[in-house]
Amino acid sequence: MNPRIEKLRAELEKTKERIARNQSQQRELERQLVEAENADIIAAVRSMDVLPEDLAALIKTIQGGQV
């Protein structure tokens, strides 16, 4: 077979492997980011010392809903 074709196929396979690794790393980083953001949100809410009902009403108000 043509050596150039073999070289291109090998390079394509390496590129596919790198893409798969990068996508996996991206998904993991996105998961970690959401986890960190959620932890910050929870900490902020807990520091407010607000009753759950009051918090729900506040969120509805912020979202433009009826209290």
trRosetta pair geometry for C-beta under 8 A, 3 or more apart (Angstrom, degrees):
i j d omega theta_ij theta_ji phi_ij phi_ji
1 5 5.9 -94 159 70 106 124
1 6 5.9 116 101 -52 116 104
2 5 4.3 80 77 3 101 108
2 6 7.0 -175 92 -8 54 83
3 6 5.5 -54 -148 37 38 114
3 7 6.2 40 153 -22 69 105
4 7 5.7 -53 -148 36 31 112
4 8 6.3 31 153 -18 65 106
5 8 5.8 -55 -147 38 31 110
5 9 6.3 31 154 -19 65 106
6 9 5.8 -54 -148 36 30 111
6 10 6.4 29 154 -18 64 106
7 10 5.8 -55 -149 36 30 110
7 11 6.3 28 153 -17 65 108
8 11 5.7 -55 -145 39 31 111
8 12 6.2 36 154 -22 65 106
9 12 5.6 -52 -146 35 30 114
9 13 6.4 32 154 -20 63 104
10 13 5.8 -53 -150 34 31 112
10 14 6.5 32 152 -18 64 105
11 14 5.7 -52 -149 36 33 112
11 15 6.3 34 152 -20 65 107
12 15 5.7 -56 -149 36 31 113
12 16 6.4 33 153 -21 65 105
13 16 5.7 -51 -148 34 32 113
13 17 6.5 33 153 -19 63 104
14 17 5.7 -55 -152 35 32 112
14 18 6.5 31 152 -18 66 105
15 18 5.7 -52 -147 36 33 111
15 19 6.3 35 153 -20 65 105
16 19 5.7 -53 -148 35 31 113
16 20 6.4 32 154 -20 64 105
17 20 5.8 -54 -149 35 31 112
17 21 6.5 30 153 -17 64 105
18 21 5.7 -55 -149 37 33 110
18 22 6.2 30 154 -18 66 109
19 22 5.7 -57 -145 39 30 110
19 23 6.2 31 156 -21 65 106
20 23 5.8 -52 -145 35 29 111
20 24 6.5 31 154 -19 62 106
21 24 5.8 -57 -152 36 30 112
21 25 6.3 29 152 -17 66 107
22 25 5.6 -54 -146 39 33 111
22 26 6.2 39 152 -24 66 104
23 26 5.4 -50 -146 34 32 115
23 27 6.5 34 154 -19 64 102
24 27 5.9 -52 -150 34 31 110
24 28 6.5 29 152 -16 63 107
25 28 5.7 -56 -149 38 33 112
25 29 6.3 31 154 -18 67 107
26 29 5.8 -56 -146 38 30 109
26 30 6.3 30 155 -19 65 107
27 30 5.7 -55 -147 37 30 112
27 31 6.4 34 153 -22 64 105
28 31 5.6 -52 -150 33 32 114
28 32 6.4 30 153 -17 65 106
29 32 5.6 -53 -146 38 33 111
29 33 6.3 37 153 -23 65 105
30 33 5.6 -51 -146 34 32 114
30 34 6.5 31 156 -17 64 103
31 34 6.0 -56 -151 36 29 108
31 35 6.4 30 151 -19 63 109
32 35 5.5 -55 -148 37 32 115
32 36 6.3 31 155 -18 66 106
33 36 5.8 -56 -147 37 30 109
33 37 6.3 28 155 -17 65 107
34 37 5.7 -54 -144 39 31 111
34 38 6.2 33 155 -20 65 107
35 38 5.8 -55 -147 36 27 111
35 39 6.5 30 153 -21 62 105
36 39 5.7 -52 -149 33 32 113
36 40 6.6 33 152 -18 63 103
37 40 5.7 -55 -152 35 33 112
37 41 6.4 33 151 -19 66 105
38 41 5.6 -53 -147 36 34 112
38 42 6.3 34 155 -18 66 106
39 42 5.8 -53 -146 37 30 111
39 43 6.3 31 155 -19 64 107
40 43 5.8 -56 -147 37 29 111
40 44 6.3 30 155 -20 65 107
41 44 5.8 -56 -149 35 30 111
41 45 6.3 26 156 -17 65 107
42 45 5.9 -57 -146 38 30 108
42 46 6.2 26 157 -16 65 110
43 46 5.9 -57 -144 40 28 109
43 47 6.3 29 157 -22 63 109
44 47 5.9 -58 -149 33 28 111
44 48 6.9 34 152 -29 61 102
45 48 5.8 -52 -160 20 35 115
45 50 7.2 -84 -171 42 73 111
45 55 6.5 52 -156 -132 111 141
46 49 7.9 37 168 -63 43 49
48 55 7.7 121 86 -93 137 105
50 54 4.9 -123 -179 88 99 119
50 55 4.9 120 112 -61 124 91
50 58 7.4 -24 177 -3 157 144
51 54 4.5 88 60 8 86 105
51 55 6.9 -154 91 -8 43 86
52 55 5.6 -55 -146 36 32 113
52 56 6.3 35 155 -21 66 104
53 56 5.7 -52 -150 34 31 112
53 57 6.5 30 152 -17 63 105
54 57 5.7 -54 -149 37 33 112
54 58 6.3 36 152 -21 65 106
55 58 5.6 -53 -148 35 32 114
55 59 6.4 32 154 -19 65 104
56 59 5.8 -54 -149 35 30 110
56 60 6.5 30 153 -18 64 105
57 60 5.7 -54 -148 37 32 111
57 61 6.4 34 152 -21 64 106
57 67 4.8 54 -157 -143 96 103
58 61 5.7 -55 -151 35 31 113
58 62 6.4 31 153 -19 65 106
59 62 5.7 -53 -148 36 32 112
59 63 6.3 24 156 -12 66 110
60 63 5.8 -61 -145 43 30 106
60 65 3.9 -78 -171 73 86 118
60 66 6.8 -43 157 70 125 33
60 67 5.7 147 91 -91 124 60
61 64 7.8 52 178 -64 28 17
61 65 7.1 -82 -64 60 25 71
61 67 5.7 9 -67 -65 95 111
